[in-house]
Amino acid sequence: RFTICNMAIEAGGKNGIFPVDEKTIAYLNGRVSRQWTAVTADADAVYDRVITIKLDDLVPVVSYPHLPENTHPAAESGHIKIDQVVVGSCTNGRLEDLQQAAEVMQGRKVHPHVRAIIIPATQEIYKEAMRLGYIDTFIDAGAAVSTPTCGPCLGGYMGILAAGERAVSTTNRNFRGRMGHVDSEVYLASPYVAAASAITGYIASPEEVMK
């Protein structure tokens, strides 16, 4: 839900909102110290357009440079060689994201020509990932694990791309120069695809690694 709300703007929306439900309330418990009020749509609200997406029919996709909407199936990427993989930041650095990446990296090694960087979204997630053994999995695979930070997502530090370099990243935007040099390329993907690509050294679907 966080990811969809975050990326609604790239899909052409002005805002991304989910209705408050039991999952929302459970998440807020222990995280919010003040009173809050759920905002809901009117029962007779009229919508300009309704789109229904069957999630079971979706396949792993990759956003090619230099726009998030420039999407292609991961399985059809044709072994595009990469130099770096980033799993994390605010968009795909939650515990379930790290779990997916660890599932792919478990017992495997990061390709020798790839820099793999793991960035938990929060300190709480970092601690829980350590408790569950995900951090050990990443380190054993040859990845570098960072303290929670935006870091390379906005070209700040730790994983800045040089001219001609390509990265697969689970971060939220891949505009020209977003993660470094204007002549670098950023491919956005899910944690599954990013982790699989870190292992193979090229853009790959998780099925290719987890046969």
N, C-alpha and C positions, 0 to 999 in steps of 0.2 A: 504493500500500500504506500509506504514511504517513497519507494522508487517511482511508482506510477504518478503520484502527486508531484514529485520533483520533476519528472520528465514531461508533464502535461504541456508545458510551455513549448517544448520541442515538437510536440505533436500538433501545435497550432492553437492550443487553448490559452485562455487568460488565467486560469486557475484550475487546480485539481483537488477535488474534495470527495471524501468518503463519508457515508452516513455513519453516525455513532451507533455502535452495536455492542454486544457483550465483549467482543475482543478489544474494542476500544476502551471500554470501562476497565477491563482487567489490566490493560497496559498502563492506564493512568494511575491505578492504585499503587501507592508508594512512590510515585514520581511527581505528583502534583500536590502542593501544600495549600492551595487556595480553592475556594468554591468555583465550580465551573458550570456552565449551562450548555446543554446540547442544542445545536442549531439544526433544524430539520426543514426539509422542503414542505410546502403546503400540500395537503392531501389532494387538492385539485390542480396542482401545478401542471402547466403545459410546457412540453419540451420541443424545441425546434427540430431536434433530430435525436433518434435513439439508435445506438449501435450495439449489437450483441456480439460478443467474442467468445467462442468456444475454446477455452484454454487448452483442452486436451488435444486440439488440432494444431496447436502451435509447434513449430520446430525451432531449434536454436538458430538465432540470427546474429549477424555482425553488422555494425554501422561503419561503413567505409568513410574515409576522409571526403569532405571536411564538414559533413552535416550529420546529425543524429538520425535524420530520416532516410539517409542513404543506405538502406538495409538490404542485406543479401543473406540467404541461408548459409550457415557456417559450413555445412557439408559441401557446398559448391564454391568454396573460396579458392580452390586450386593451389593449395600449399604455398600461400604467400609467406615468405620468410620474414621473421620478426627479430628484433633486438631486445625487447623488453616486455614484461608483463606486470601489470599493477592490479592487485585485487584489494579493494577497500575504498576508503573515503566515506563520505556521508551516504552515497547512493547504494553501494553494494559492499558495505563493510560490517553488516550485522552478523550475528552469531550464525544464522542459517546460511549466510553467504560463505562464511569461513568454513562451515561444515561441508558445504558442497565442494569447495576448493580442496579441502583436506581429503575428501573422499577420492578425488582424482589423483592427488599427489601421494597418497599413502603407498609406501613401498616403491615409489618411483623417484627418478632424479630429474631435476630441471636440466634442460638442454644446455650443454657447455657454452653455447653462443648467446644465451638468453640471460638477462638480469631479471629475476623475479622478486617483486616487492609486495609484501603483505601489510596492509594498514587497517587494523581494527577501527571501527567507527568511534568507539568510546572506551574509556578505561574499564568500565564495567564489562563490556564485551571482551576486552583484552584479557581480563582476569578469568572470565568464564571459559574462554578459549584455551587458556593455559590449563585450567582444571580438567578440561575434557581431552587434553592431549593434542589439540590441533596445532598449537605453536611448535611442539616437538616434531610433528609431521612436516611442517613447513621447513623448519631448520634442517631436519634430516634430508629433505629433498633438495636442499641447496638454495632455499629462498632466504631473503633478508626480511626480518620482521621489524616494523617501525612502531613507535608509540603513535597513538591516534593523532592524525594531522591531515590537513588538506594536501600538503606536500606537493607531489608532482601533478596533481589534478589541475591546478591552475598555473603550473610552471613555476612554483615557488622554490622547491629544493627537493633533493633525494629522488633522483630519477628523471632529471631534465634531459630531454632528447637533443641529440646533435643533428646537424644537417644530414638528411638522407636516412635517418633511423626510423624504424617503425615500432610502434607499441600496441599491444592489445591491452585494453584497460576496462575495468568495470566502473570507472568514474562516469560522470554525467554528460560531458560535452567533448567534442573532438574538432573544434574550429581550428583553422590554420594558426599555428603558433601557440596553441593552448597549453601544450606540455613542454615547450622549448622552442627550438629553432623553427622558423617559418617554413623551412623545407623538410621538416619531419612530418610523420604521418601517425595519426591515432585512430585505432579501430576499436570501437566500443563493443563490449560483449558481456555475457553473463559470467558468473564465477566458474561455472562448469566449462565453458568454452575457453576462458582465460587460462584456467589451470591446465587444460588439455593442450593448449597452445604453448604453454611454458615447457611442457614435457617434450613435445615434438619439435619445437623450434620454428614452427610455422602455424598459421591459423588452422585450427582443427576442431572438429566436433568432439564432444566427450565420448561418443560411441567409438571413435577411432582409437582412443587410448584404452578404454575400459571394455575391450572385447572379451 
